[in-house]
Amino acid sequence: GENVEQHPSTLSVQEGDSAVIKCTYSDSASNYFPWYKQELGKGPQLIIDIRSNVGEKKDQRIAVTLNKTAKHFSLHITETQPEDSAVYFCAASTITPLVFGKGTRLSVIA
Amino acid sequence: NAGVTQTPKFQVLKTGQSMTLQCAQDMNHEYMSWYRQDPGMGLRLIHYSVGAGITDQGEVPNGYNVSRSTTEDFPLRLLSAAPSQTSVYFCASSFPGGAYEQFFGPGTRLTVL
């Protein structure tokens, strides 16, 4: 089955700097790669996703890149703000249920 | 729309007790799933359902039971609670297939003594 590895497990950045979180997956058939943000005491919420026919997708300060050959994808957050502090999860799937990475705790220091 | 709702928010059980975690959604989603979240372990799939009357096991199904009699509801039953089941449980729903946004509920924090 699919296996998703996520790095780093914790990340601290200064406000205004960029943050990058990386994930690798094992199943070359996976074609959907979402990113979820989980704030303290809440359920995860989708922030951006990418499909296998696209190499990059942007939404304001957030971007995701996908390298299908290397089987890895990354989340980029630019101009970080304190409200970006949260746990971020990557995931991968085909037509089966999503398989999640173990999460990255991002702290943005003001 | 209320989205995905879960009850209770918090629960404390003694070892051996049974209980049902409730999950309901009002978005007419066919796909529903249950995850548990433990520190450093991410979100692990317990059971999922692709429609009423159809359920399947996920990564960590032992000790849990599910049924899906309606599109809206997907309860999770703990048959005989164990301390290893202390966790935060999330229910999620989406359109069928793996390539759609999953909407998560607010979670149930369960402690088994």
Interface residues (C-beta under 8 A of the other chain):
Chain A: Q6 S9 N31 Y32 P34 Y36 G41 K42 G43 P44 Q45 L46 D49 R51 F89 S93 T94 I95 T96 P97 L98 V99 F100 G101 K102 G103
Chain B: V4 S33 Y35 G40 M41 G42 L43 R44 L45 Y48 G58 F90 A92 G97 G98 A99 E101 Q102 F104 G105 P106 G107
